[in-house]
Amino acid sequence: MLPLYLDTGAGIPGPSEANLSPRQHEVVSVLRDVLSVGAPAASLTDVSWERFSARFPENLHVSFASYFNAFPASYWQEHTDVDVVRLDVVVEGSAHVELFRSNARGKYVRIDAAAVSDGSAQFVVPLKSFGDGGWLWFDFEAAHGAASVRSATWSAPAAAAHRGPTRLTVAIPSFNMPEACVEQIERFAQHPEVMEAVERVVIVDQGTKRVREFPGFTEAESALGDKLKVIEQANLGGSGGFSRGMLEMLEDPRSTAVLLLDDDAEAEPESILRAAVFNDYARVPSIVGGHMLNANDRTVLHSYGETINFSSFWWEPVDPSLSSLDFRKKSIRTTPALSRRLDVPYNGWWMCLIPREVVERIGLSLPMFIKWDDAEYSLRAGEAGITTVTLPGMAAWHMPWDEKDDGLDWQAYFHQRNRWVAAMLHSPSPRGGTLARKSFASDLKHLLSMQYTAAVLRGRALEDVLRGPRHMLGTLASSASEARATAGQMSDGRLISRRADYPAVGNGEPRPAWSRPPTSILWFVAGAIGGILRQVVVVRADAPQKRVRAAEAKWWHLASLDEALVSNAAGSGVWVYRRDRRLFWRELRRSVRAHLRLWASWPRLSRAYRAHAHELSSAAAWARVFDES
């Protein structure tokens, strides 16, 4: 994970803009990229590391222009009243320290330097020219023998703080992941500097495998003492677990904010402090969220910020070029897009701080169980004038969503229902823009792909949306178990995990009707019509005709098959997809009816959901739910 903390390809100091031609800029950019990708590994063999310090051999030039060590100056200028920031670098031995800044275009220059011998270098930088973007960082070079960075601190004047110091309630919902929860408790106990900002760590245990009964819990509990609280309740999903954490924060007069954290998210401990300090200085109460790093490929930044396509009402990365960016190959100095300030409409709840004032003003989560609760909450906050900030340098490692199939299993119900509910509440477009058309197209793709579990659950979700807002609280505790039961009854909803249990694939591979994705609406329509007409043909295959990789399991490929053995995204098993003409036509008619009714009823339903949103998300409503569970 070193590239997240140190950019060792610092062989070329930042050139002055005025001295280089456009062609020279291009050449230097290429050289920087090559240097930061390949060169420095051998030179790091003599480097020793600790949590807050590092020792470097003589003449090694290193840069702290890294994700976790550079200072995101543009976000502080935009969202706080801090007008000056100070860098203090404590040095043991003799060294040269250089201060750099970048602008919104990613161009960087040296702005100050100091030679230090067994002392400290201090730099003061006005935050006046970072409106659209830019970072601050320092480079370090040992001189006259080895030298150490004993500590380095970015700080702001205490007088500029608006709401400090922040006292956090950390809320961690869990369902049958006791090992991950114990590890979370241990991480907090191992970082006393973080616990200085934490009032309580609240584990909301909603599973049947209780955290308290897991080996190692007793020792972890004793390490945190009275700062740990474990609440056992019925499974009310992420929205129920996070809402319980919000309510615990409201009931604790010492807590000034709640930090929402997934049970399987591993936060960089410093990130928690940065969230708290940013909240201290934020000009107005703001939701402060962290980025997502890939838990399976730990130098990869999976999400740099999320946005909503309000036409189709679907999630998108705020900047696609920064999705899955690998810091082993790129850096702040070689990637101009990293220097732009990006504003977001929402932040995922893998790691997110919400101030007390926000919860008191707009309430808790809607009872959505899972999916869309985080996006809906920030959209609701935005309509109330509350900003969401996704803060660079604040991040957690988490399983990326492209390694999950949660749109195909029992969770398909919540993807569909909650997307429509959120759109009813917040879509700026008449009748939801293209939502109905895109949603129907998705249903058709699932049916043509023989993904009947997803199609059935999505159809049920639309019918529940038509029932109006009051169904959400009434089905909160039962909706997941019902969705799981439905998936368990479907042949394509049962994952086969043991290799010995895989059905044999028949001889002779059918030629797919489509070998590549449709590139136009006409191509899509032609492919869809061909797939629909195929449903008239009797199913002839009596065994899987083909083994299909997860990446190839697209509708234009699967629509040509009668039966297929399809791998899941995690690579842990396969599903058996078998064409069912009766089920296809039944669910297609259901989808057509539901989408037409939703489109026609949109004005009435939207008014109803908006009228009841405050009631559904109120602390009083959730308190009643928790009492009953």
N, C-alpha and C positions, 0 to 999 in steps of 0.2 A: 504493500500500500504506500510505499515511499513517495511515488509521484504525486500523491494527494497532499503531501506535506513539504516537499522540496523539489524544485525544478533545477536539476543539475546541468542542464544544457545552456548555461549562462556564459558561454565563451565569448559572445559578442555583446558589448554594452549597447544599450539603446542608442541608435544614431540620431543625430539632429535632423529634423524634417527638411530644414533649409539646405542641407549639404548633399542631398541625394536626389538623383533624377528618378523618374518613374521606373525606368529599367533597373536602376540600382536597388530601388525599394523591392522589386520583385526578386532579384538575386539574393538580397539579404534575407528576405522572408524565407526563401527555400533553404538557405544555409542555417537559419535558426531552427527550422523544423527538423532538418537532418541532425543537427547537434543535440537537440533536446530529445530526439527519439533514440539515438544510438550510442552516443559517445561515452557517457560517464560511468558505466557500471564498474569498470575496473578500478577507477579512482576512488570508489567508495569503500574499498576493502579496509582502509585505515580509519574510517569514520566510526566513532562510537556515539550511541544514542541513548538519551533518556527521555522521559515524557516532556520535559520543558527545556531541555538543553541538548547541545550536540558539540562534539569536538572534531575539528577538521585538520588534516595534515597541511603542511606548508605549501603555499601557492595554489591550493585548490580553490577555484572560484565557483561558488554556488549561489543560487538565487532562491529566495523565498517567495517568488512569484507563483505560488501554488494555491490550490483551491482552499485549503484550510489555514494558510498563513498569510495570504495577501488580505488587505483591508478593502471591503467593498464600499469605497468612498461615495459613489453615486447614490446608493440607497440611504446612506446616512444624511447626505445633503438634502435629498428629496423628502424624507419622512421625519426628520428631526430638526430641532433648532440648533444643533451643534454646528458652530461656524469654524471650529479649529480642532484638529486632532493631533495627538502627540505620540511619537514612537520613541520608546526607550529600549536600547539594546545594551545589555551588560556583557562585557567581553573579558575573558581571561586569556592573557597573552597579548600579542600584537596582531592587529588586524585592520583591514580597510573596509569600511561600511559605506555603501552607496544607496541612496534613496531614489526610487523610480516612481513614476506615475504613468498611467495610460489614459487615453481619452476614449470617447464613445466609438471612435473608428478603429480602436485597437492599436493605435500608434503609441509608442512609449518613449519617454525621454528620462534621462537622469536629471534630478532637480536639486540634489545636495549630496555631500559626501563628508566623511570624517575618518581620520586615522586615530585609532584607539589602542592604548596599551594598559592592560589591567585596570579598566575603568568602564565608563559608559558613554555611549553616544546618544544624544537627544536631538530629535528633529521635530519641529512644529510646522504643520501644514494647514493653511486655510482651506476650508471646504467651500470654495466659491466658484469652481469651474468644472464641476462634475455633474452638471444638470442632466445630461443625457446618458452619462455612463463614465466608467473609469475606475481603476483600482490604484492602490498604493502598495508598494512592497520594498523590501531592501535586499541587496546582494551583499555577500560576505566573502572576504578572501583573507586567509591566514598569511601573515607576513613574519619573517624571521623566526620560523619554527611553527609548530602546531599551535592552534588557538581554539578557544571555545566560545560559543554563544551560550552564556550561562542562563540568560532569560531574555525575552523580547516581549514587549507589551504595547498594544495600541490602547490609548485612553482618551477620554473626553472630559471637559470640565464638569465637575459635579453640579455646578450651579445651573447647567443647561438641562438637567433631568426634570421631567414633568411629573413622574409618578414613581418614585423609588423609595426604598428598594423593593423589587418584585419578590413576592413570596408565592411559590408554586405549589399547587396540588397536581401531581403527576397521575393521570388516569390511564390505566392499562387494562382494557377488557380482554378476556381470554375465554376460549372454548376448547377444552381438551388439549391444551398445550402447557401442561404444568412445568415441563423442563425449561421451556422458553421463559416462563415467568420467574422461575428460580434464578435463571441466568440474569434476567433483568434486575432482580433484587441484588444479586451479587455485584453487578456492575455499579449500581448506585453506591453500595457499601464501599467499593474499592476507590471511589473518588470523593473524598470528603469535601473537596473544594466545590463540587457540584451540590452536595447536600446543604451547604451554607445557604443556597437559594431555594431549597426544597422544604416546604413545610410538611408535606406528607406524600408518600407513594401509595396510591390506592389501586389494588388489584381487584378487578371486578370479575370474579370467577363464575362463569355461566355454564361450565361443563359438567360431565359426569366423572371425569378423572380430576379429582380435586387437587388444587395446588398444595394445600396443607398436608396432603398425604404423600407428596412426592419426596423421595430421598433428597436430603440436603436442605429442605425447606426450613427446618428448625434452626440450623446453623445460620442460614441466610437471614432469617427473621431476627435472630438475636443481634446480628450485626447492625441492622437498621433500628432496632428497638421500637420505641413508640412512634417513630416516623413511618412505620409500615401499617397499613390497614388492608385486610383481605375481606371482601364482601362476597358472600355466596348468594346467588339469585338464579332464577329461571333463565333460560337462554332467550334473551331479548335482542340478540344480534349486536352488531357494532353500534348501532344507534342507541340501543338500550344500555350498553356498557359505557359508552362515552357520555350519554346523558346522565348516568349515575355519577360519573366522575364530576361533571359540571355541577350537579346538585350537591355533591359533597363539598365542592369548593364554595358554593354559595352559603352552605351551612357552617363553614369555618370562617369566623371573622378575621383570622390571621392571614388567610390566603387572598391574594390579589389577582391571581390568574390561574387558569388550568392549562396544563400541557398534556395534550392528547398524544398517546404513543401506542402503536400496535404492539401486541405481545411478541411478535416475531421480528420486530424492527430493532436493529442495534444502533442506537444513536451514538455518534461521536460525542463523548461527554462534554467537551468544550462547547458543543452546539447548544446544549441546554442553558449554559451560562450566557451565551451570546443572545439567545432568544429572550432571556430575562432582562439583560442589560438593554437590548434594543427596545423592549417594552418600557423600561424606565425612561428612555429618552424620546420615545415616539411623540410627535407633536399632538396627535389625537389618538384615542384608543384604537388600536389596529389589530387585526388577526395576523400573526407572524408565523409563517410556515417554513418548513425546511425542504431541501431537495431530497430526491431519492437516489441513492447509490445502489448498484446491483450487488445483492448479497452473494451471488454466484461468480461474479467477476468484479472484484472489489475496487478496481480503479475506474470502472465505467460509471459515468453519471447517466442514470436512466431517465430521470425527469428533472429538467432545469426550470420547469414552470408549466402550469396547465391553464388551458383556456377552454371556452365553450364556443362551438360553431352554432350561433343562435338561429341559423336558418334550418339546419337539420336537428338542432339541439343534441349535440354529441360532443364528447371530450376530444380535445386535440392538444398536442404540445404547443406551447406558446411560441417556440421557435424550433421547427423540425430539424434544423442543422445541428442543434445541441442535444438531440435525443441520442442516447447511447454513445456519448462522447467518451473516448478512452484517454485518460490522462497519462497513460504510458506512451501515447503517440502524439498527443497534443497538449498545449499548455496555454496559460493566459497570454503569454508573449507571442504565441504562434497562431492564436485563434481569435481574430477580431470580434467575432460574435459574442464571446464571453465578456467583453468590456461594455457592451450595451446594457443599459438599465432596462429590464423587462417588467412591465406591469401586468399583473394577473388578476382575473376575476375570482379565482378560488385556489385553495391549496388542499391537497390530500391530507387525510388524518393519520397517515403513517407517522407524522410528527408535526404538531401544530399547536401554537400557543394562542389562547383566547382570553383576553382580559375580563375581569369581573364585570366591568362596566358594560361590555358587549353582551354578556349572558343576561345581565339584569335588564338590558334594553330590548333584546330581540328574542330571548328565550333559549330553550335547549334545542336539541336535534328534533326533527320530525320523526315519528315512529315508523321508519322505513325498513327496519331490521338491518339490512346491508345494502350497499350500492346507492350512490347519489346523495347520501346524507351530508357528506362533506361539501360537495358542490352546491347543493341547495342552501346550506347554511351560509356560505360566503356570498351567494347571490342575494339572499335575504338581507345579509349585513350590508351589501353594497347598495341596495335600495334604501337602506336606512342611513346612508352616508358614511358607512364604516369601510375603510380600506383593507384589502388583503395584500400582504407583502410576502413574497417568497424570497428569503434572504440568503444570498450566497455565503458560503462558509458555515451554514447551518444545515446539517444533513444526517440521514440515517441510512444504514444498509438494510435493504428489504428485498424480498423476492419480487422480481419484475413481473408485470402482468402479462407480458408476452410468453411467459413460461407457465401460464395457467389456461385452463379451458372453462373458466367460470361462466362463459356465455352459452355453454352447451349442456351443463349439468343442472342440478336443481336451482342454482343461482340465476338461471335464465329468467325465472319469474320476477325476481327483484330488479334485474337489469331493465326489463321492459316496463313493469309497473311504475317504478320510481322515476324512470326517465320521463314518462308521461306526466306523472304528478308534478315533478319539478318544472316541466314545460308549462303545465297549466298555471303554475304559480308565477313563473318568471319569463316566459317567452315574450319578446317584444313584437313578434310577428302575428298578424291575424291568423287565427286558427292554427297556430304553431308552425307557420311557414311550410317547409317541406317535410316536417316530421311524419305526417301520416303516410306520405308517399314512400319515404325512406324506410319507415317501419314495416310497411307492407312488403316492400322489396326484400327486407331481411327475412320476413316470414317465408316468402317464396323461396329464397335461397336455402333456408333450413329444410324446407319440404323437398326441394329438388336434390338436396344432399343426403336425404334419408335420416336427417337429424330430428326425429319425431319428438323426442323428449323436449328439446328446446321449443319446437313449434307448439306442442300441447301446453306447456307452461306459459309461453308468451300469450297464447290465446286466453288462458285463464286470467292472466294479468290484465289484459285489456278489459275483460268483463268486470273485473274488480274495480278498475278505474271508473267504469261507467256507473258503479254503485254509489259513488260519491265519497267524500273525505272521511265520513264516520267509520267506514269499514277498516281504516288503518289501525286504530287502537284496538278494535274488537278482534282483529286477526293477528296482532303482533306476536303473541306467544305461540300461535299454532301454524302460521303461514309457512315457516321453514320446514317443520316436520311433515306437513302436507305435501310440500314440493318435493322433499326427499322421498316420500312414499310413492309419489307419482313416478319419479325417476327410477325408483327401484323396480317398478312394474314394467318398464319399457326395456326392450332388448338392447337398444342403443344407449340406455342410461346406466347399464351395469358394466363397470370397468373390469376387464379380465387382467389380473396382475401376474399370475403364475404362467411362465412361458410354456410349461407342459400342458396348460389348459387351452392354449390358442387353437382354434379350429384350423384344420388343414385347408390350404388354399388350393382351389381347383386348377386343373390343367388348362392352358390356353388363356392368354390375357386378352380381354376385349379391347378393341381400339376405341379410345375415348372420343366422344363427339367433338369436344373442344380441348385443345392442347394448351391454350394460353388464355389469360383473362380477357374478357370483352373490353375493348378500348373505346366504344361509343355506345350511345343509348340504343341505336339500331341493332348493334351486335348483341347487346344485352337482351333486348326484346326478342330477337331471333333465337338466341340460345334458350331463353326462358320458355318460349312457345314450343321449341323442340323438346325440352324437358317435360313440359306439361302433356304434350301429345304422347310421349313415351309411357305415360301412366295408363294409357288405354291398353298397352301391350301386356299380356300375361307374364308374370314373373316366372322365369324358367330356371334360374340358377338354384341349385340345392346345396351350394357351399360358397364361401367367399371366392369371388373371381379374381381378387387382387389384394395384395397387401399395400396399403396406401400410407405413406409417411404423413405426419401431422402437417408439415409445410405444404403438402400437395392436396390436402383435403379441402378443396374448393368446389363450389357448386357445379362449375362448368366441367369438372373432372368426374365428380361422383354421380352426376345426373345420367351418365352413360352406363352405369353399372346396376345390376340387380342386387348384388350383395358384395360387401367389402369389409376387410379387416383394417381398421383405421387406428393408427397410433395416437396416443394423447400427447399434448404439448410437453409434458414433463418427461416423457419417455419411459414411464413406469408401467405401462400397460396398453391394452387395445380395447376398442369397442367393435362390436359386430353391427354393421349397418345393413339392413335388408329392406328392400323396397316393399311398401305396403300400399297398394292402390286405394283400398277403402279408407285407410287413415289419411292418406294424402288428400283425397277429395273432401273428406269431412273437415279437416283442419283448414283447407283452403277456403271453403265456404264460411267457416267460422271467422277466419281472419278478414275476409271481405266485409262481412256484416259488421264486425266490431269496428273496423276502421271507418266505414261509412257512418256509423252511429256516432263515433267519437268526433269526426269532422263536423257532422251536423250539430252535435250537442256542445261543441267547444265553448261558445260564449256562456252558456248556462253553467257548465261544469267548472269552467275557469273561475267564475264568480263564486261558486260554492267552495272550491278549494281555497281560494284567497280569503274568503270570509271565515273559514274554520282553522286556518294555519296557526294563528296565535293560540287558539285553544288547544290544538294538538301538541304544540311545542312548549306549552307553559310548564313551569316548575310544579304547579299544583297537579296538573294532569299526570305528569311523570311520577310524582310522589304517590299518587293513587295506584299507578301501575306497579310500582315497586312494593307497595304494601300488600298488593294482591299476589305478588310473585314470591 
